[in-house]
Amino acid sequence: MGLLSFLFRRDTPRAPRSDLTPAVAEKIVNAYGAAMASKRSVLADISGLPYSKERIKAALLVALSMTRDANMRERLKAGYVSLADWQAGIGSRPNPFDKTQDETADPKAAAARIATDGGEFIEVMQRSVAEGAALRDELMALGL
């Protein structure tokens, strides 16, 4: 960090330039929050997002630049990284990683079913994990 950056730094990092007003960003963040709350699976199809991932990311960064509340900032950052949970190609079918009521009592049965039925979802899960790490890195690069 340069001397001028240090002297004139802000307590809240500035989000990258965006065409989003705070009111529009709030609307997008609230819609994304509702989508997250209604998600019934570990992973969800990207078509369930109310806006594109890029638009949601921009709105979350605007929201982060507007609040100093530590709890809210952590929630917004978690929401940013959780965009990785929304992947293409999942559709509305049940996710093999989701346990049935019976499997909750018998984790070995769930593991056996996932091992036989979950091949493509393991690949999706790996993509999700990699994307989550990249999103976390983006936040860190912004000083968040």
C-alpha positions as CSV (number, residue, x, y, z in Angstrom):
1,M,0.0,0.0,0.0
2,G,1.4,3.4,-1.0
3,L,1.8,6.3,1.4
4,L,-1.1,8.3,-0.2
5,S,-3.3,5.2,-0.2
6,F,-2.5,4.7,3.5
7,L,-3.2,8.4,4.4
8,F,-6.4,8.6,2.5
9,R,-7.8,5.1,3.0
10,R,-11.4,4.7,3.9
11,D,-12.8,2.4,6.6
12,T,-15.0,0.8,4.1
13,P,-13.4,-0.3,0.8
14,R,-14.9,1.3,-2.3
15,A,-16.6,-1.1,-4.6
16,P,-15.6,-1.1,-8.3
17,R,-17.5,1.4,-10.4
18,S,-21.0,0.2,-11.0
19,D,-24.0,1.6,-12.8
20,L,-26.1,0.4,-9.9
21,T,-27.7,2.9,-7.6
22,P,-28.0,1.9,-3.9
23,A,-31.8,1.5,-4.4
24,V,-31.3,-0.9,-7.4
25,A,-28.5,-2.7,-5.6
26,E,-30.8,-3.2,-2.5
27,K,-33.6,-4.6,-4.8
28,I,-31.2,-7.1,-6.4
29,V,-29.6,-8.1,-3.0
30,N,-33.1,-8.7,-1.5
31,A,-34.2,-10.7,-4.5
32,Y,-31.1,-12.8,-4.3
33,G,-31.6,-13.3,-0.5
34,A,-35.1,-14.6,-1.2
35,A,-33.8,-17.0,-3.8
36,M,-31.2,-18.2,-1.3
37,A,-33.9,-18.7,1.4
38,S,-36.1,-20.7,-1.0
39,K,-33.2,-23.0,-2.2
40,R,-34.0,-26.5,-1.2
41,S,-30.7,-28.2,-2.1
42,V,-27.0,-27.9,-1.5
43,L,-26.6,-26.8,-5.1
44,A,-29.3,-25.1,-7.2
45,D,-29.7,-24.4,-10.9
46,I,-28.5,-21.1,-12.1
47,S,-31.9,-20.5,-13.6
48,G,-33.2,-20.0,-10.1
49,L,-31.3,-16.8,-9.7
50,P,-33.3,-13.6,-10.1
51,Y,-30.4,-11.8,-11.9
52,S,-27.2,-12.9,-13.5
53,K,-24.3,-13.8,-11.2
54,E,-22.4,-10.7,-12.4
55,R,-25.3,-8.4,-11.7
56,I,-25.7,-9.9,-8.2
57,K,-22.0,-9.6,-7.5
58,A,-22.1,-5.9,-8.5
59,A,-25.1,-5.3,-6.2
60,L,-23.4,-7.1,-3.3
61,L,-20.3,-5.0,-3.8
62,V,-22.4,-1.8,-3.8
63,A,-24.1,-3.0,-0.6
64,L,-20.8,-3.7,1.0
65,S,-19.6,-0.2,0.2
66,M,-22.7,1.3,1.8
67,T,-22.6,-0.5,5.2
68,R,-20.3,-0.4,8.1
69,D,-22.3,-3.0,10.2
70,A,-19.9,-5.9,10.7
71,N,-22.6,-8.5,10.9
72,M,-24.3,-7.3,7.7
73,R,-20.9,-7.1,5.9
74,E,-20.2,-10.8,6.8
75,R,-23.6,-11.8,5.5
76,L,-23.1,-9.9,2.2
77,K,-19.6,-11.5,1.8
78,A,-21.1,-15.0,2.5
79,G,-23.8,-14.3,-0.1
80,Y,-21.1,-13.3,-2.6
81,V,-19.2,-16.6,-2.1
82,S,-22.5,-18.5,-2.1
83,L,-23.1,-17.6,-5.7
84,A,-20.9,-20.6,-6.4
85,D,-23.8,-22.8,-5.1
86,W,-25.8,-21.9,-8.3
87,Q,-24.6,-24.0,-11.2
88,A,-25.8,-24.6,-14.7
89,G,-27.3,-28.0,-15.6
90,I,-28.7,-29.0,-12.3
91,G,-32.3,-28.4,-13.2
92,S,-35.1,-29.0,-10.8
93,R,-34.4,-32.7,-10.1
94,P,-33.4,-33.8,-6.6
95,N,-29.7,-33.4,-5.9
96,P,-28.0,-36.7,-5.0
97,F,-26.3,-34.9,-2.1
98,D,-29.6,-34.2,-0.4
99,K,-30.4,-36.9,2.1
100,T,-33.9,-38.4,2.4
101,Q,-35.6,-38.6,5.8
102,D,-34.5,-42.2,6.1
103,E,-30.9,-41.4,5.1
104,T,-30.6,-38.8,7.9
105,A,-30.8,-41.7,10.3
106,D,-28.5,-43.9,8.2
107,P,-25.5,-41.8,6.8
108,K,-23.9,-45.0,5.4
109,A,-26.9,-45.6,3.1
110,A,-26.7,-42.0,1.9
111,A,-23.0,-42.3,1.2
112,A,-23.6,-45.5,-0.7
113,R,-26.4,-43.9,-2.8
114,I,-24.3,-40.9,-3.5
115,A,-21.3,-43.0,-4.6
116,T,-23.4,-44.8,-7.1
117,D,-25.7,-42.0,-8.3
118,G,-23.7,-38.9,-7.8
119,G,-21.0,-38.9,-10.5
120,E,-22.1,-35.9,-12.4
121,F,-23.1,-34.0,-9.2
122,I,-19.6,-34.7,-7.9
123,E,-18.3,-32.8,-10.9
124,V,-20.8,-30.0,-10.3
125,M,-19.8,-29.9,-6.7
126,Q,-16.1,-29.6,-7.6
127,R,-16.9,-26.7,-10.0
128,S,-18.9,-25.1,-7.2
129,V,-16.0,-25.4,-4.7
130,A,-13.5,-24.0,-7.3
131,E,-15.8,-21.1,-8.1
132,G,-16.4,-20.4,-4.4
133,A,-12.6,-20.2,-3.8
134,A,-12.3,-17.8,-6.8
135,L,-15.1,-15.6,-5.4
136,R,-13.4,-15.5,-2.0
137,D,-10.2,-14.5,-3.7
138,E,-12.1,-11.7,-5.5
139,L,-13.3,-10.3,-2.2
140,M,-9.8,-10.6,-0.7
141,A,-8.3,-8.8,-3.7
142,L,-10.8,-6.0,-3.0
143,G,-9.7,-5.8,0.6
144,L,-13.0,-7.2,1.9
